[in-house]
Amino acid sequence: MSLPSTARVVIIGGGVVGVSALYHLARAGWTDCVLLEKNELTAGSTWHAAGNCPNFAASYGVMNMQRHGLALYRGLAREVDYPINYHVTGAVRLAHTHARMMEFERVRGMAAHMGLEMEICTPEELQAHMPFMETLDLEGGLWDPLDGDIDPSQVTQALARGARAAGGTIARFTPATGVSRRGGEWIVHTEKGDIRCDYVVNAAGYYAARIGEWFVPHGGRPVPLAVMSHQYFLTEAIPEVRAWTEAHGRKLPMLRDVDSSYYLRQDTYSLNLGPYERDCRLGWASGEEMPEDFSFQLYPDDLDRLEWYIEDAMARVPLLGSQGVQRNINGPIPYAPDGLPMIGPMPGVPNAFEAHSFTFGIAQGGGAGKVISEWIMHGHTEWDMWSCDPRRFTDHADAAFATAKAMETYGHEYAMHFPRHEWPAGRDRKLSPNHDRLGADGAQMGAYNGWERANWFARPGDDTSEAATLTWDRAGPWQARVREEAIAVRDGAGVIDLAGFSRFAVSGPGAAKALRGLIAGALPKPGRMNLVYIADARGHVLTEMSCIRHGEDDFTLMTAAVAQWHDGEILRAAMPEGVTVRDMTRDVVAMLVTGPKSREVLAGLTEADLSLGWLTHQKARVAGRPALLVRVSFAGELGWEVHCAPGDASAVYDAIRAVGAVPFGMYALNSLRIEKGYLTWKGDLSSDYDLFETGLDRFVRLDKPQDFPGKAALIRSPAPPLPGDWVALKVETGAQDAPYMAAVFHHGTRVGEVLSSAYGHRVEAAIALAMLDDATPAGATVEVEVYGRRLTATVQPGTCLWDADNARIRA
């Protein structure tokens, strides 16, 4: 086969993910696409993968991706006329504790929203599904009837057959050797010739970091992944398994003992055990060079480190110990720092994308192909996939961070992710100048895009252990302190150090014009600030920014800490020549001073005009140091953000504390903002909904002359939105806050989902901000499903439950 010299897209990597990407592109009509594989298809992690296919995921986006992929697989053999050994056996997940049952309840609720039926089971019901296991120590479990296993090579070859039939090109034994860029196009180099293309995709699996090095000269960064050694083994054939299979005409269901950290499934008439051990190993140790080609190769056996898991599994399913080991598989798999894949735009590099670091590549490959093809073709995805966006890791995610987090994640693969638990590896990457002072005041820190911020402030004697945070409950040693902090802000003045605000200086002739063509609403006048929203082509929420206008063409735009690389790329892509976008995130420190006595606090520290109204800003000196005072407060009280240079931040913070401002943390701020109905990015503000559905119609100007992204789609959308789409709920006070995507029911019918929640200490109520499918009237009684319990809730007349007329904030 001769290699094409041009293509629309070149995909580097021939595992299940790369082939799925080609399949989805070709099936969508993008036939001028080429996949390059240095060996045979599946030569990397795909060939030695176990091929397990769960729907279960703690992330809503990842579950959506897996759901799509597994539905695709169930019809793929028939569609492309290629045989696939796909066994939809169902699976049980075991729970040793009530906390694990609560996790299962949450996931079951998310699955129901997607049309997937999972069942909560008693130990007796679990044993009916999987008769060879012991259940005496179990609390219960979860049954997923659509779980199972598939042959990794066969499903990849089937996708390849479908891709070729639709017009895609696959070049095997054609290693890419580098990339260059010329005239706005990519040139992918191979030993068989060059290919000019519009887009390039790094789908190179555990070689993705090496391929990523090629893009560093073009604005890229070292890819934050680590290669882990993962083992599973197959027993000899077990007569009892064979007899059960022949009697029932099917394989045994899969078993996952997630509290012990392994899966166990039938393979022909043997059993396959795959643990995720705490004493994990890197694929190649520090200083050890990964070979240029490890195709179809494995590491030496290392079963000793699995001893505890093997013994535990034999106690759970005694049949496992009845036969010897037939074969052990010990191969490399890639791990991102958080264990989720990287799918989306390559940070800093135009028209380059990533689709790699899949720890469950077979289960996710089918859906990943859909996601990455949508990114390339449309610039957005059907579902909000921020959980997998490569831009979620910024400059703190170096090799040491990636390794530490990957080992932590692998060793806790099945761990529960409790809402107030902070994982300890890879911490203290970015510190505020006030970090030591915060610690001296008892700050319990959390990581936000690598920045350490205070979550709450402990007092002597408070339990600050990691163990105390391993709970779904609202109550904990933090709860009384969070209440104290919130009340201090309500009645006096509080100060919070907001290290790591993503901040961009946008200036130059034409800056205002360019911004008007980017945002959905209006720009503030010089000397003022407001919120601006950017939509994608569908009118769905892309991001929110605080826009501070200094002059006609001089702006500061601030966004969430985690949005730094995401929003920076949006701004840089939209600005014409002559307009500069400078990332000032590390150059300025922000502190919020807020509460009814905040004016008194600042009056003794500055000669600024503190009578200037809400949403104004001014240059001033605070505690003798240059600062920008911005009259705004995410807490919903009278307040000012104080922005200053890092070298001045400690003096300013100390002065604010010295005159009586009480330190408060992110937990209290979240409670305060929920009461005001203020939204958070990638919490409430999701690309799953458009600007009108999210209740942002007051920030949309459809009558302005500029043709901003999404305008045409929003014009076609019902506007303004139906009342009740975006609502606040007062929820019966249970032990837990409603989790993300908790279902809302009205008269027994699911009508929406919760996007964020917290207990409001000013209004003394549990609050949830929710998206409802219908115009449920204010005052209606609904139910919110919270970890399996349905709690009564009342739809409020507006989303703001505290100071709805903003009298306090405007004081």
C-alpha positions in Angstrom: 0.0 0.0 0.0 1.4 3.4 -0.9 1.2 6.0 1.8 -1.0 9.0 1.0 0.9 12.3 0.9 -2.0 14.3 2.3 -4.8 13.7 4.7 -7.3 15.6 6.7 -6.4 13.8 10.0 -3.4 11.7 10.9 -3.8 9.4 13.9 -0.6 8.1 15.5 -1.2 4.8 17.3 -3.1 1.6 16.3 -4.6 0.4 19.5 -8.3 0.3 20.1 -8.6 4.0 20.8 -6.8 5.2 17.6 -8.7 2.7 15.5 -12.0 3.8 17.1 -11.1 7.4 16.3 -10.5 6.5 12.6 -13.8 4.5 12.6 -15.9 7.4 13.9 -14.3 9.9 11.6 -14.7 7.8 8.6 -18.3 6.9 9.5 -19.1 10.6 9.8 -17.8 11.3 6.3 -14.3 12.3 7.1 -12.8 9.7 4.8 -9.5 11.4 4.1 -7.9 10.2 7.3 -4.9 8.0 8.0 -3.9 5.9 11.0 -0.2 5.1 11.4 0.9 2.1 13.5 4.6 1.2 13.9 3.8 -2.5 14.2 0.6 -4.5 13.8 -2.6 -3.2 15.2 -3.1 -3.8 18.9 0.7 -4.2 19.5 0.7 -2.0 22.6 -1.5 -2.3 25.7 -4.5 -3.5 23.6 -3.1 -6.9 22.8 -2.5 -7.9 26.5 -5.6 -6.2 27.9 -8.1 -8.3 29.9 -10.9 -6.8 27.9 -13.3 -6.1 30.7 -16.3 -3.9 29.7 -18.0 -2.2 32.7 -20.5 0.6 32.5 -19.7 1.6 36.1 -17.8 4.9 36.5 -17.8 7.5 39.2 -17.5 10.2 36.5 -20.7 11.1 34.6 -18.7 11.9 31.4 -16.7 8.7 31.6 -19.9 6.6 32.2 -21.5 8.3 29.1 -18.4 7.4 27.1 -18.4 3.7 28.3 -22.1 3.4 27.8 -21.8 4.5 24.1 -18.8 2.3 23.5 -20.4 -0.9 24.9 -23.6 -0.3 23.0 -21.5 0.1 19.9 -19.7 -3.2 20.6 -22.9 -5.1 21.1 -23.8 -4.5 17.5 -20.4 -4.1 15.9 -19.8 -7.7 14.8 -23.1 -7.7 12.8 -22.5 -4.2 11.4 -19.1 -4.9 9.9 -19.4 -8.7 9.5 -16.5 -9.6 11.7 -16.7 -12.2 14.5 -16.1 -10.9 18.1 -16.0 -12.9 21.2 -18.1 -10.5 23.4 -19.7 -12.0 26.5 -22.3 -9.9 28.2 -22.2 -11.8 31.4 -23.3 -9.2 33.9 -21.2 -8.4 36.9 -21.5 -8.1 40.7 -19.6 -5.4 42.7 -19.2 -6.3 46.3 -19.5 -3.9 49.2 -17.9 -4.6 52.6 -19.2 -1.4 54.1 -22.2 0.9 54.1 -20.1 3.7 52.7 -19.4 1.5 49.6 -23.1 0.8 49.3 -23.7 4.6 49.2 -21.2 4.9 46.4 -23.1 2.2 44.5 -26.4 4.0 45.1 -25.0 7.2 43.6 -23.6 5.4 40.5 -26.9 3.5 40.1 -28.7 6.8 40.0 -26.4 8.3 37.4 -26.8 5.1 35.3 -30.6 5.3 35.4 -30.3 8.8 33.9 -28.6 7.2 30.9 -31.1 4.4 30.6 -28.8 1.8 32.2 -30.4 -0.4 34.8 -28.2 -1.4 37.7 -29.6 -3.1 40.8 -28.6 -2.8 44.4 -28.4 -6.3 45.9 -28.4 -8.0 49.2 -25.7 -10.6 49.8 -28.2 -13.3 49.0 -29.0 -11.8 45.7 -25.3 -11.4 44.9 -24.8 -15.1 45.5 -27.7 -16.0 43.3 -25.9 -14.2 40.5 -22.4 -15.6 41.4 -22.9 -18.9 43.2 -19.3 -19.8 43.9 -18.5 -16.9 46.2 -18.7 -16.5 49.9 -20.8 -13.6 51.2 -20.9 -13.7 55.0 -18.8 -10.5 55.5 -20.6 -8.4 52.8 -23.0 -5.4 53.3 -24.4 -5.9 49.8 -23.4 -5.0 46.3 -24.4 -3.9 42.8 -25.5 -5.8 39.8 -24.9 -4.5 36.2 -26.5 -6.8 33.7 -24.6 -5.3 30.8 -21.1 -5.8 32.1 -18.9 -8.4 30.5 -15.7 -9.0 28.6 -14.6 -8.8 24.9 -11.7 -10.0 22.9 -9.5 -6.8 22.6 -7.8 -7.8 19.3 -11.1 -8.8 17.7 -12.9 -5.6 18.6 -10.0 -3.5 17.3 -9.9 -5.4 14.1 -13.7 -5.1 13.7 -13.4 -1.3 14.2 -10.5 -1.3 11.6 -12.7 -3.2 9.1 -15.5 -0.7 9.6 -13.1 2.2 9.3 -11.6 0.9 6.0 -15.1 0.1 4.6 -16.1 3.8 5.3 -13.0 5.1 3.5 -10.3 5.4 6.3 -6.7 4.4 5.7 -4.6 2.3 8.0 -0.9 2.0 7.5 0.6 -0.8 9.6 4.4 -1.2 10.1 4.7 2.5 9.4 6.1 4.3 12.4 5.8 8.0 12.7 9.2 9.5 13.2 8.4 13.2 14.0 6.2 16.2 13.1 6.8 19.6 11.7 4.6 22.5 10.9 4.5 24.6 7.8 1.9 27.1 6.5 -0.7 26.2 9.1 -0.5 22.5 8.2 1.1 19.6 10.1 3.6 17.4 8.4 3.9 13.9 9.9 7.1 12.2 9.0 7.5 8.5 8.4 10.2 6.3 6.9 7.8 5.8 4.0 7.3 9.5 3.3 5.6 12.6 4.7 1.9 13.3 5.2 0.6 16.8 5.2 -2.5 17.1 7.2 -4.8 19.6 9.0 -5.1 17.7 12.3 -2.9 15.2 14.1 -3.9 12.9 17.0 -1.6 11.4 19.6 -3.2 8.1 20.3 0.1 6.3 21.1 -0.9 4.7 24.4 2.0 4.2 26.8 4.2 5.8 24.1 2.2 9.0 24.2 4.7 10.9 26.3 7.4 10.1 23.8 5.2 11.3 20.9 4.3 14.3 22.9 7.9 15.4 22.9 7.6 16.2 19.2 5.1 18.9 19.9 7.0 20.7 22.6 8.7 23.0 20.1 5.2 23.9 18.7 3.8 25.1 22.0 3.3 21.8 23.7 4.3 20.5 27.1 5.7 17.2 28.4 2.7 14.8 28.6 1.9 14.0 32.3 1.6 10.2 32.3 3.4 7.3 33.9 3.6 3.7 32.6 2.5 1.1 35.2 3.1 -2.6 35.4 -0.2 -4.4 35.6 -0.6 -8.1 36.1 -3.4 -10.6 35.9 -3.3 -14.4 35.7 -5.3 -17.3 34.3 -5.8 -20.5 36.2 -5.9 -24.0 34.7 -9.4 -25.1 33.6 -11.7 -25.7 36.6 -14.2 -28.6 36.3 -16.9 -26.9 38.4 -16.8 -23.8 36.2 -17.1 -25.9 33.1 -20.0 -27.8 34.5 -21.9 -24.6 35.5 -21.3 -23.1 32.0 -22.5 -26.2 30.2 -25.6 -26.3 32.5 -26.5 -22.7 32.0 -25.3 -22.1 28.5 -23.3 -19.0 29.5 -20.3 -17.8 31.4 -20.3 -16.8 35.1 -20.8 -13.2 35.8 -17.7 -11.1 36.5 -16.9 -10.3 40.2 -15.3 -7.1 41.4 -14.3 -7.0 45.1 -13.5 -3.3 45.0 -12.8 -3.0 48.7 -10.1 -5.6 48.3 -9.1 -4.2 44.9 -9.4 -6.9 42.3 -11.6 -8.3 39.6 -12.3 -12.0 39.0 -13.9 -13.4 35.9 -14.3 -16.5 33.9 -12.0 -17.1 30.9 -13.1 -20.2 28.9 -13.4 -22.6 31.8 -10.7 -21.0 33.9 -10.7 -17.9 36.2 -8.9 -14.6 35.5 -7.7 -12.6 38.5 -6.6 -9.0 38.1 -5.6 -7.1 41.2 -4.6 -3.4 41.6 -2.1 -3.7 44.4 -0.9 -0.9 46.7 2.7 -2.1 46.3 2.6 -1.2 42.6 5.4 -0.9 40.1 6.3 1.5 37.3 6.6 -0.2 34.0 10.1 1.2 33.7 11.9 2.3 36.8 13.4 5.8 37.2 16.4 6.0 35.0 15.4 2.9 33.0 14.9 3.7 29.3 11.7 2.6 27.7 12.6 0.7 24.5 11.9 2.1 21.1 9.6 -0.8 20.4 8.0 -3.0 23.0 5.3 -4.4 20.7 3.7 -7.7 21.8 6.1 -7.9 24.8 5.5 -8.4 28.5 7.5 -7.9 31.7 8.8 -10.9 33.8 6.3 -12.4 36.2 6.1 -10.7 39.6 3.4 -12.6 41.4 4.9 -12.2 44.9 3.6 -8.7 45.2 0.1 -10.0 44.5 0.1 -12.6 47.3 -2.3 -10.8 49.6 -4.8 -10.3 46.8 -4.6 -13.9 45.6 -5.2 -15.2 49.1 -8.2 -12.8 49.6 -9.7 -13.8 46.3 -9.3 -17.5 47.1 -11.2 -16.9 50.4 -13.9 -15.1 48.5 -14.1 -17.8 45.7 -12.5 -21.0 46.9 -12.6 -22.5 43.4 -9.8 -20.1 42.5 -7.3 -22.1 44.6 -8.4 -25.4 43.2 -6.1 -25.3 40.2 -2.7 -23.9 39.3 -1.7 -20.9 37.3 -1.9 -21.4 33.5 -0.5 -18.1 32.4 0.5 -14.7 33.9 0.3 -11.5 32.0 2.4 -8.6 33.2 2.3 -5.7 30.8 2.5 -1.9 30.5 -0.5 0.4 30.8 -0.5 4.2 30.8 -1.8 6.2 33.8 -2.6 9.9 33.9 -2.2 11.5 37.3 -5.9 11.0 38.2 -6.3 7.7 36.3 -8.7 9.2 33.7 -7.8 9.4 30.1 -6.7 12.4 28.2 -9.0 13.1 25.3 -9.2 16.5 23.6 -7.1 19.4 22.4 -3.4 19.1 23.0 -2.5 22.0 25.4 -0.8 24.9 23.6 -0.7 23.3 20.1 -3.0 24.3 17.3 -5.0 21.5 15.6 -3.4 18.8 17.6 -5.3 16.4 19.8 -4.7 13.7 22.4 -6.5 10.4 23.0 -4.3 8.4 25.3 -3.6 7.3 28.9 -6.5 4.9 29.0 -6.3 2.6 32.0 -9.5 0.9 30.8 -8.9 1.3 27.1 -11.1 -1.5 25.9 -14.1 -0.4 27.9 -13.6 3.2 26.9 -12.2 2.9 23.4 -15.5 2.8 21.5 -16.8 5.9 23.2 -13.4 7.6 23.1 -13.4 7.4 19.3 -16.7 9.3 19.3 -15.5 11.9 21.7 -12.2 12.7 19.9 -13.8 12.7 16.4 -16.4 15.3 17.7 -13.6 17.4 19.1 -11.9 17.4 15.7 -14.9 17.8 13.5 -17.0 20.2 15.5 -14.7 21.8 18.1 -17.0 20.5 20.9 -18.3 17.2 22.2 -21.9 16.0 22.7 -21.3 15.5 26.4 -19.2 17.6 28.8 -15.9 15.8 28.9 -13.9 18.1 31.1 -13.0 15.1 33.3 -10.9 13.8 30.5 -9.7 17.1 28.9 -5.9 17.2 28.7 -5.9 20.8 29.7 -7.0 19.9 33.3 -3.3 19.4 34.1 -1.2 22.6 33.9 2.4 23.5 34.6 2.4 21.7 38.0 2.0 18.3 36.4 5.7 17.5 35.7 7.2 14.0 35.5 7.6 13.7 39.3 4.0 14.8 39.9 2.7 12.4 37.2 4.6 9.5 38.7 3.6 10.1 42.3 -0.1 10.6 41.4 -0.2 7.6 39.0 1.2 5.3 41.6 -1.3 6.6 44.1 -4.2 6.2 41.7 -3.2 2.7 40.6 -2.9 1.6 44.2 -6.3 3.0 44.9 -8.0 2.1 41.6 -11.3 1.2 43.2 -11.1 3.8 46.0 -14.1 5.9 46.9 -13.7 9.5 46.2 -15.3 11.2 49.2 -16.2 14.9 48.8 -13.9 16.2 51.5 -11.0 13.8 51.1 -7.7 15.2 49.7 -5.3 12.7 48.2 -1.8 13.3 49.7 0.5 12.6 46.7 1.8 15.4 44.5 0.9 18.2 46.9 2.4 21.7 47.6 3.1 22.3 43.9 2.0 25.9 43.9 1.9 27.9 47.1 0.5 31.3 48.0 2.9 33.7 49.6 0.5 33.4 52.6 0.8 29.6 52.8 2.8 29.5 56.1 0.5 32.1 57.7 -2.6 30.1 56.7 -1.0 27.0 58.2 -0.3 28.7 61.4 -4.0 29.7 61.6 -5.0 26.0 61.3 -5.7 25.9 57.6 -6.6 22.4 56.2 -5.5 22.6 52.6 -7.0 21.5 49.3 -5.4 21.4 45.8 -6.9 23.5 43.1 -5.0 23.2 39.8 -2.0 22.5 41.9 -2.5 25.6 44.1 -2.9 25.0 47.8 -5.9 26.8 49.3 -7.5 26.6 52.7 -10.6 24.5 52.8 -11.3 25.1 56.5 -9.5 26.3 59.6 -9.1 23.8 62.4 -8.8 24.7 66.1 -6.6 22.9 68.6 -8.1 19.5 69.3 -10.0 19.1 66.0 -9.4 15.9 64.2 -7.4 16.8 61.1 -6.5 13.2 60.1 -7.0 11.9 56.6 -9.2 9.1 58.1 -11.7 11.7 59.3 -12.4 12.8 55.7 -13.3 9.3 54.5 -17.0 9.8 54.6 -19.9 10.9 52.4 -21.5 12.7 55.4 -21.6 16.4 55.7 -20.8 16.2 59.4 -17.1 16.0 60.4 -14.6 17.9 62.3 -14.9 20.7 59.7 -18.6 21.3 60.0 -18.7 23.4 63.1 -15.7 25.4 61.8 -17.3 26.0 58.5 -20.4 27.3 60.2 -18.3 29.6 62.3 -16.6 30.9 59.3 -19.8 31.5 57.4 -21.4 33.3 60.3 -18.3 35.4 60.7 -18.7 36.5 57.1 -22.4 37.1 57.7 -22.0 39.2 60.8 -18.6 40.7 60.6 -15.7 40.4 58.1 -13.8 37.5 56.7 -10.8 37.1 54.5 -9.9 34.3 52.1 -6.7 33.8 50.2 -7.7 32.8 46.7 -4.3 31.7 45.3 -4.3 30.7 41.7 -7.1 32.7 40.1 -6.5 32.2 36.4 -5.8 35.7 35.1 -5.2 37.1 31.7 -4.3 40.6 30.6 -5.9 41.3 27.2 -4.9 44.6 25.5 -4.1 46.3 22.3 -6.0 48.0 19.5 -9.1 46.0 18.7 -9.2 44.1 22.0 -12.7 45.4 22.8 -14.0 44.6 19.3 -12.6 41.0 19.5 -14.1 40.4 22.9 -17.5 41.6 21.8 -17.3 39.0 19.0 -16.4 36.3 21.5 -18.7 36.8 24.5 -22.5 36.4 24.5 -23.3 39.6 26.3 -21.9 43.1 26.8 -18.6 44.4 28.0 -18.3 46.6 31.1 -17.4 50.3 30.8 -13.9 51.4 31.8 -13.7 51.4 35.6 -16.2 48.7 36.0 -16.4 44.9 35.8 -19.0 42.2 35.1 -19.4 38.5 34.3 -19.1 37.4 30.7 -20.0 34.1 29.1 -18.6 32.3 26.1 -20.6 29.6 24.3 -19.7 27.0 21.8 -21.3 26.7 18.3 -24.4 25.1 19.9 -24.9 28.0 22.4 -23.8 25.7 25.2 -21.7 27.1 28.1 -18.0 27.0 27.4 -16.8 29.2 30.1 -17.4 32.1 32.5 -15.0 35.0 33.1 -14.9 38.0 35.3 -14.1 40.9 33.0 -12.4 44.0 34.5 -12.1 46.9 32.1 -9.2 49.3 32.7 -9.5 51.3 29.4 -11.0 51.2 25.9 -8.8 48.2 24.9 -7.3 47.2 28.2 -8.9 44.3 30.1 -8.2 41.7 32.9 -10.1 38.5 32.5 -10.2 36.1 35.5 -11.5 32.5 35.6 -11.4 29.5 37.8 -8.0 28.1 38.8 -8.6 24.8 36.9 -9.6 26.7 33.8 -6.2 28.3 33.2 -5.1 26.4 30.1 -8.7 25.9 28.8 -9.7 29.5 28.9 -6.3 30.9 27.9 -6.6 29.0 24.7 -10.0 30.4 24.0 -8.8 33.9 24.4 -5.6 33.5 22.4 -7.5 31.8 19.5 -10.0 34.7 19.4 -7.6 37.7 19.5 -6.4 39.3 16.2 -2.9 40.3 15.5 -1.9 43.3 17.6 -3.9 42.2 20.6 -1.8 40.5 23.3 -3.0 37.9 25.8 -0.7 37.5 28.8 -1.1 34.9 31.4 -0.8 36.8 34.7 -1.8 33.9 37.0 1.5 33.8 38.9 2.0 37.5 38.9 -0.9 38.6 41.1 -2.4 37.3 44.4 -6.1 37.8 45.2 -7.7 38.0 48.6 -11.4 38.5 49.2 -12.4 40.7 52.2 -16.1 40.4 52.7 -18.9 40.9 55.3 -20.9 43.8 56.6 -17.8 45.1 58.5 -15.4 44.7 55.5 -15.6 48.5 54.8 -14.4 49.2 58.3 -11.6 46.7 58.0 -10.3 48.2 54.8 -10.9 51.8 55.8 -8.0 51.7 58.3 -5.7 50.2 55.7 -6.3 52.3 52.6 -7.2 55.8 51.4 -9.2 54.3 48.5 -12.8 55.6 47.9 -14.8 52.8 49.5 -18.0 54.4 48.6 -17.7 53.4 45.0 -20.5 51.1 44.0 -20.8 47.4 43.4 -18.8 46.1 40.3 -16.4 49.0 40.3 -12.6 48.8 40.7 -9.8 51.2 41.5 -6.1 51.3 42.0 -5.1 52.0 45.6 -2.6 51.3 48.3 -3.6 48.7 50.9 -1.3 48.5 53.9 1.0 50.7 52.0 1.3 48.3 49.1 0.0 48.9 45.5 -3.2 47.0 44.9 -6.3 46.8 42.8 -9.6 46.9 44.8 -12.5 45.3 43.0 -16.0 45.8 44.6 -17.3 42.2 44.3 -17.9 39.2 46.5 -18.6 35.6 45.6 -19.8 35.2 49.1 -22.8 37.5 48.5 -21.9 40.1 51.1 -20.4 43.6 51.0 -16.8 43.0 49.9 -13.7 43.7 47.9 -11.2 41.6 46.1 -7.7 42.8 46.8 -5.3 42.1 44.0 -1.6 42.7 44.6 1.9 41.5 43.7 3.1 38.2 45.3 5.9 40.1 47.1 3.3 42.3 48.8 0.7 39.7 49.6 2.0 38.7 53.0 2.1 42.3 54.3 -1.4 42.9 52.9 -2.9 39.7 54.3 -1.3 40.2 57.8 -2.6 43.7 57.9 -6.2 42.6 57.1 -6.0 39.9 59.7 -4.6 42.3 62.3 -7.6 44.5 62.1 -10.0 41.7 62.8 -10.9 39.9 59.6 -11.6 36.2 60.3 -10.0 33.7 57.9 -12.4 31.4 56.1 -11.9 28.7 53.6 -13.3 27.2 50.4 -15.9 25.1 52.2 -17.5 28.2 53.7 -17.2 30.1 50.4 -19.0 27.2 48.7 -21.8 27.3 51.3 -22.1 31.1 50.9 -22.2 31.1 47.1 -24.8 28.3 47.0 -27.1 30.5 49.1 -26.7 33.3 46.5 -27.3 30.9 43.6 -23.8 31.8 42.2 -22.6 29.2 39.7 -19.2 27.4 39.5 -17.4 26.3 36.4 -17.7 22.6 35.5 -20.0 22.2 38.5 -23.1 24.2 37.5 -21.6 25.7 34.4 -21.4 22.7 32.1 -21.4 22.4 28.3 -24.2 19.9 28.7 -26.6 22.9 28.8 -26.9 26.1 26.8 -26.8 29.6 28.2 -30.6 29.9 28.4 -31.1 26.5 30.1 -28.5 27.6 32.7 -30.5 30.7 33.5 -28.0 33.1 32.0 -30.4 35.0 29.7 -29.5 38.3 31.3 -26.0 37.8 30.1 -27.0 37.2 26.5 -27.5 40.0 23.9 -29.1 38.5 20.9 -29.7 41.9 19.5 -26.1 43.0 19.4 -24.5 43.3 15.9 -21.6 40.9 16.7 -22.0 37.3 15.6 -20.7 35.6 18.7 -20.2 31.8 18.9 -23.6 30.1 19.4 -25.7 33.1 18.6 -27.5 31.4 15.7 -28.3 28.4 17.9 -29.5 30.6 20.7 -31.8 32.6 18.4 -33.4 29.3 17.5 -33.7 28.3 21.2 -36.7 29.2 23.2 -35.8 32.5 24.9 -36.1 33.5 27.6 -36.1 30.0 29.2 -39.1 28.5 30.7 -39.4 29.3 34.4 -38.1 26.5 36.5 -35.4 25.1 34.2 -32.7 26.3 36.6 -33.8 26.2 40.2 -32.8 26.3 43.8 -34.2 23.6 46.0 -34.4 23.6 49.8 -33.8 19.9 50.7 -34.9 18.0 53.8 -31.7 18.0 55.9 -30.2 14.6 55.7 -26.7 13.4 56.7 -25.3 14.1 53.2 -25.4 16.8 50.6 -26.9 15.8 47.3 -24.1 14.6 44.9 -23.5 15.8 41.4 -26.2 14.4 39.0 -28.5 13.3 41.9 -31.9 12.7 40.4 -34.9 15.0 41.1 -38.4 13.4 41.0 -41.8 15.1 40.7 -44.9 12.9 41.3 -42.6 9.9 40.9 -41.2 10.9 37.5 -37.6 12.0 37.0 -37.6 15.6 36.0 -34.0 16.7 36.4 -30.7 16.5 38.2 -28.7 18.3 40.9 -25.5 20.0 39.8 -24.2 21.3 43.1 -25.3 21.5 46.7 -24.2 22.5 50.2 -25.7 23.4 53.6 -26.4 27.1 53.8 -25.6 28.4 57.3 -27.1 31.8 56.8 -30.5 30.4 55.7 -30.2 27.2 57.9 -31.1 24.8 55.1 -29.7 22.2 52.8 -29.6 23.7 49.3 -29.3 22.1 45.9 -29.0 23.9 42.6 -30.7 21.8 40.0 -31.6 21.6 36.3 -35.2 20.5 35.8 -36.6 19.1 32.5 -40.0 20.8 32.9 -41.4 24.0 34.3 -42.0 22.7 37.8 -43.6 25.7 39.6 -42.1 27.5 42.6 -43.4 25.9 45.7 -43.8 22.5 44.2 -42.7 19.5 46.3 -40.1 17.3 44.7 -37.8 14.5 45.8 -34.0 14.4 45.6 -32.3 11.1 45.5 -29.3 11.3 47.9 -27.2 8.1 48.0 -30.3 5.9 47.6 -32.6 7.9 49.9 -35.3 10.2 48.5 -35.4 13.4 50.4 -38.3 15.9 50.2 -37.4 19.2 48.6 -39.2 22.4 47.7 -38.7 24.4 44.5 -37.8 28.0 45.5 -39.2 31.1 43.7 -35.6 32.0 42.6 -32.1 30.7 42.6 -31.0 33.2 45.2 -32.0 32.3 48.8 -30.0 35.0 50.6 -30.4 38.7 50.1 -32.3 38.3 46.8 -32.4 42.1 46.1 -28.6 42.4 46.8 -29.1 45.0 49.4 -26.2 43.7 51.5 -23.8 43.4 48.7 -24.6 46.9 47.4 -24.5 48.5 50.9 
